[in-house]
Amino acid sequence: MRHRKWAVTATAAAMTLVLFLNGAVNPNSLEYATSAALLANLVLLLERSADPRAYRRYVPLITAAACVLANTEGLSLPWLALMAVTACILGTWPQIKTLSRNAWVWAGTATIGVSCAFALYWITQHDSLSGNPFEAAGSSPLTGAEVMLDRTFDYATGYVGHFGWLDAPAPMGAYVFWLGLASALAMAAVVLARGRGRAASIFLLAALLLLPPLLQAEAVETMGIVWQGRYILAVFVPMLMVCGLALDRADPRGFSPQAAPVLNATVVLAVVFHLWTFMQTLPRYVTGLTVDRRWIEMITDPAWQPPGGTVLCVAGFTGALALALWLLRAGVRTERRHALDGARS
């Protein structure tokens, strides 16, 4: 994208619990990856709708992402619909009209339609939306919605990190940092952005807050309160992406002299909290969650070891964070130079 400074920043801010789920046997990782990929490529296709070569590049990616997303789990079809509606909000009518006349788009749409039909068949035939009853099973839909609304911000901690069987929460500082960062980005998009970018940000923010009570209200009678924050990461990640896109559209210039050092410091803090959260969570698996366990026992007396051992695992994660830190700070420097070049010209 030509203007991407806040979009990249917001996407980096969304990398919270998603890093953990990428290594877990869990469909949530496919959900948020494909929903984000679907929305990103739809936006790119809309922006390049006048270029015939764009369809050959982006339609296969959109089709693949949508087909995988549709068949990930029972709630994936609503996420797919949300991404499609969000892209339409971000696009202009001439862009959408141009897409509707393209053969590549029709072929991709037909393929996605078949995939969605199969997903619906699987859900209905295999009862994918049912499960063992949990807390408050048998309650009325109104009760379920009320409980979910009361717990809205409690479930938000699941966007950041609840590990194991929800018995290993992230450090409180990590919750404060990432939820504050996400709130700041969402507030900035709602207050500072304009037009379609602002409307799309509000739309996904409303979906993030209102869909859990609505979905849980529908299921509470038979299943009870089963919701976890990670269930809606497929909306949380794209929501932050869209907030970044909206801010880029509102201000296409590079980072200002005031913003650049603040962002550099924020990136450093993000890396620190990532490592801190990882190190706080690792004992849950290596030595168990007991008060008398010390960190050194992860090396001297482990009950379980990650592949390669604890030391190599921590070193690899630290190296990955160092690389991410370098890349993000390099991105900030590049956008800062763009701002300086624009000011000189």
C-alpha positions in Angstrom: 0.0 0.0 0.0 1.2 3.5 -0.7 0.1 4.8 2.8 0.6 2.1 5.4 2.3 3.5 8.5 -0.6 3.2 10.9 -1.9 0.0 9.2 1.4 -1.8 9.9 1.5 -0.3 13.4 -2.0 -1.4 14.2 -1.4 -4.9 12.8 1.7 -5.2 15.0 -0.3 -4.1 18.0 -2.8 -7.0 17.3 0.0 -9.6 17.6 -0.9 -10.6 21.2 -2.4 -14.0 22.1 -2.3 -14.8 18.3 1.4 -15.7 18.6 0.6 -18.4 21.2 -2.3 -19.7 19.2 -0.1 -20.0 16.1 1.6 -22.9 17.9 -1.5 -24.5 19.3 -3.8 -27.2 18.0 -6.7 -24.8 17.7 -8.8 -23.4 14.8 -8.6 -19.8 16.1 -5.2 -19.3 14.4 -6.7 -20.1 11.0 -9.7 -17.9 11.8 -7.9 -14.7 12.5 -5.2 -15.3 9.9 -7.6 -15.9 7.1 -10.1 -13.2 8.1 -7.2 -10.6 8.2 -5.8 -11.9 4.9 -9.3 -11.8 3.3 -9.9 -8.2 4.4 -6.4 -7.0 3.5 -6.6 -8.4 0.0 -10.1 -7.2 -0.6 -9.0 -3.7 0.3 -6.0 -4.0 -2.0 -8.2 -5.3 -4.9 -10.6 -2.4 -4.5 -7.9 0.2 -4.5 -6.4 -1.4 -7.7 -9.7 -2.2 -9.4 -8.7 -0.2 -12.4 -5.6 -2.3 -13.0 -6.5 -5.6 -14.9 -3.3 -7.3 -13.5 -4.6 -6.9 -10.0 -7.3 -9.4 -10.4 -4.9 -12.2 -11.3 -2.8 -11.4 -8.2 -5.4 -10.8 -5.5 -8.5 -12.9 -6.5 -6.8 -16.3 -5.9 -5.6 -15.1 -2.5 -9.1 -13.8 -1.6 -10.7 -17.0 -2.7 -8.2 -19.2 -0.8 -8.6 -17.2 2.4 -12.4 -17.1 2.2 -12.7 -20.9 1.5 -10.4 -21.8 4.4 -12.1 -19.3 6.7 -15.6 -20.6 5.9 -14.6 -24.1 6.9 -12.6 -23.4 10.0 -15.3 -23.8 12.6 -19.0 -23.1 13.3 -18.8 -19.4 13.8 -16.5 -18.7 10.8 -19.3 -17.8 8.3 -20.3 -14.7 10.2 -16.7 -13.6 10.3 -16.5 -14.0 6.5 -19.6 -11.9 6.0 -18.2 -9.2 8.3 -15.0 -9.0 6.3 -17.0 -8.7 3.0 -19.2 -6.0 4.4 -16.3 -4.1 5.9 -14.5 -4.1 2.5 -17.6 -2.8 0.8 -17.7 0.0 3.4 -14.1 0.9 2.7 -14.5 0.8 -1.1 -16.2 3.3 -3.3 -19.2 2.6 -5.5 -17.2 2.9 -8.7 -14.6 0.4 -7.4 -17.3 -2.1 -6.3 -19.0 -1.7 -9.7 -15.8 -2.3 -11.6 -15.2 -5.5 -9.5 -18.7 -6.8 -10.3 -17.9 -6.8 -14.0 -14.8 -8.8 -13.8 -14.7 -12.5 -14.7 -12.0 -13.3 -12.2 -14.2 -11.9 -9.4 -17.2 -13.9 -10.6 -15.2 -17.1 -10.7 -13.8 -16.5 -7.2 -17.2 -15.6 -5.8 -18.7 -18.9 -7.2 -15.9 -20.9 -5.6 -16.4 -19.2 -2.3 -20.1 -19.8 -2.6 -19.6 -23.5 -3.0 -17.2 -23.5 -0.1 -19.8 -21.7 2.1 -22.5 -24.2 1.0 -20.3 -27.1 2.1 -19.6 -25.4 5.4 -23.3 -25.0 6.0 -23.8 -28.6 5.1 -21.1 -29.7 7.5 -22.5 -27.6 10.4 -26.0 -28.9 10.0 -25.1 -32.5 9.4 -22.5 -32.8 12.2 -24.1 -30.5 14.7 -20.9 -28.4 14.9 -22.5 -25.7 17.1 -23.5 -27.9 19.9 -21.4 -29.1 22.9 -21.5 -30.1 26.6 -23.5 -27.7 28.8 -21.6 -25.2 30.8 -22.4 -22.5 33.4 -26.0 -21.0 33.1 -27.2 -23.7 30.7 -31.0 -23.5 30.5 -31.1 -19.8 31.0 -33.1 -17.5 28.8 -31.4 -15.7 25.8 -32.0 -12.4 27.7 -30.1 -13.7 30.7 -27.3 -14.9 28.5 -27.0 -11.5 26.8 -27.0 -9.7 30.1 -24.2 -11.9 31.5 -22.1 -11.4 28.5 -22.6 -7.6 28.5 -21.6 -7.6 32.2 -18.4 -9.5 31.4 -17.5 -7.6 28.2 -14.2 -6.1 29.5 -13.4 -9.3 31.4 -13.5 -11.2 28.2 -11.3 -8.5 26.6 -8.3 -10.0 28.5 -8.6 -13.0 26.2 -7.5 -10.8 23.3 -4.1 -10.4 25.1 -3.5 -13.7 26.8 -5.1 -16.5 28.7 -3.0 -19.6 28.5 -3.3 -23.3 29.3 -6.8 -24.2 30.4 -7.3 -20.5 31.3 -5.2 -21.1 34.4 -2.2 -19.1 33.3 -3.2 -15.4 32.7 -0.8 -12.9 31.2 0.9 -10.5 33.6 -1.4 -7.6 34.5 1.1 -5.1 32.9 0.6 -6.9 29.6 -3.2 -6.4 29.8 -2.8 -2.8 30.7 -0.4 -2.2 27.8 -2.1 -4.0 25.0 -5.7 -3.1 25.9 -4.6 0.5 26.3 -2.9 0.4 22.9 -5.9 -1.2 21.2 -8.3 1.3 22.8 -6.0 4.2 21.8 -6.0 3.0 18.1 -9.8 2.5 18.1 -10.5 5.8 19.7 -8.1 7.6 17.3 -9.8 6.0 14.3 -13.3 6.9 15.5 -12.4 10.5 16.5 -9.7 11.5 13.9 -10.6 9.5 10.8 -13.3 10.5 8.4 -15.6 9.0 5.8 -15.5 5.4 4.9 -12.5 4.6 7.1 -14.2 5.9 10.2 -17.5 4.1 9.3 -15.6 0.8 8.8 -13.8 1.2 12.1 -17.1 1.9 14.0 -18.7 -1.1 12.2 -16.0 -3.6 13.3 -15.7 -2.1 16.8 -19.5 -2.5 17.2 -19.3 -6.1 16.0 -16.5 -6.8 18.4 -18.6 -5.5 21.4 -22.1 -6.7 20.4 -21.6 -10.0 18.6 -20.5 -12.0 21.7 -23.7 -11.1 23.7 -25.9 -11.9 20.6 -24.2 -15.1 19.8 -24.1 -16.3 23.4 -27.8 -15.4 23.8 -28.6 -17.7 21.0 -26.6 -20.6 22.5 -27.1 -20.1 26.3 -30.2 -22.3 26.6 -28.5 -25.4 25.4 -24.8 -24.8 26.0 -24.6 -22.2 28.8 -21.9 -19.5 29.0 -19.0 -20.9 26.9 -17.5 -17.7 25.6 -13.8 -16.9 25.6 -12.1 -13.8 24.4 -10.0 -15.7 21.8 -13.3 -16.7 20.0 -13.5 -13.3 18.4 -9.9 -12.6 17.5 -11.0 -13.0 13.9 -12.7 -9.7 14.4 -10.3 -8.1 16.8 -7.2 -8.4 14.5 -9.0 -7.0 11.4 -10.6 -4.3 13.5 -7.2 -2.9 14.5 -6.0 -3.2 10.9 -9.0 -1.2 9.7 -8.4 1.5 12.4 -4.8 1.8 11.0 -6.1 2.0 7.4 -8.6 4.7 8.5 -5.8 6.8 10.2 -3.6 6.4 7.1 -6.4 7.7 4.9 -7.0 10.6 7.3 -3.3 11.6 7.3 -1.2 10.1 4.5 2.0 11.9 5.6 4.9 10.1 7.4 5.3 10.0 11.1 5.8 13.4 12.8 8.8 14.3 14.9 6.6 13.8 18.0 5.1 10.5 16.9 8.3 8.7 15.8 10.1 8.5 19.2 6.8 7.6 21.0 6.3 4.7 18.6 9.9 3.6 18.9 9.5 3.4 22.7 6.1 1.7 22.3 7.7 -1.0 20.1 10.4 -1.6 22.8 7.7 -1.9 25.4 5.8 -4.4 23.2 8.9 -6.6 22.9 9.5 -6.4 26.7 5.9 -7.5 27.4 6.0 -10.2 24.9 9.1 -11.7 26.5 7.8 -11.2 30.0 4.5 -12.9 29.2 6.3 -15.8 27.5 8.6 -16.2 30.5 5.7 -16.0 33.0 3.7 -18.6 31.0 6.4 -21.1 30.3 6.6 -22.5 33.9 3.0 -23.6 33.6 4.1 -26.2 31.1 7.7 -26.9 32.2 7.4 -27.1 36.0 3.8 -26.6 36.9 1.9 -23.8 38.6 3.1 -24.1 42.2 4.2 -21.2 44.5 7.4 -22.9 45.6 8.7 -23.4 42.0 11.7 -21.2 41.0 12.6 -20.2 37.4 15.9 -22.1 37.6 14.0 -25.3 38.0 12.8 -25.0 34.4 16.4 -26.0 33.6 17.4 -28.1 36.6 14.2 -30.0 37.3 11.7 -29.8 34.4 8.6 -32.0 34.3 8.3 -31.3 30.5 10.6 -29.6 27.9 9.7 -27.8 24.7 11.4 -29.0 21.5 15.1 -28.3 21.9 14.8 -27.5 25.6 13.8 -24.5 27.6 17.0 -22.5 27.0 16.9 -22.9 23.2 13.1 -22.1 23.2 13.6 -18.9 25.1 16.6 -17.9 23.0 14.7 -18.5 19.8 11.7 -16.5 21.0 14.0 -13.7 22.1 15.7 -13.7 18.7 12.4 -13.5 16.9 11.4 -10.5 19.1 14.7 -8.8 18.4 14.1 -9.2 14.6 10.6 -7.8 15.0 11.9 -4.9 17.0 14.5 -4.1 14.3 11.9 -4.4 11.5 9.3 -2.2 13.2 11.8 0.5 14.2 13.1 0.5 10.6 9.6 1.0 9.4 9.2 4.0 11.7 12.4 5.5 10.4 11.3 5.0 6.8 8.0 6.7 7.4 9.8 9.5 9.3 12.1 10.1 6.3 9.0 10.2 4.0 7.6 13.0 6.2 10.9 14.9 6.0 11.1 14.5 2.3 7.6 15.7 1.9 8.2 18.7 4.1 11.3 19.7 2.0 9.4 19.4 -1.3 
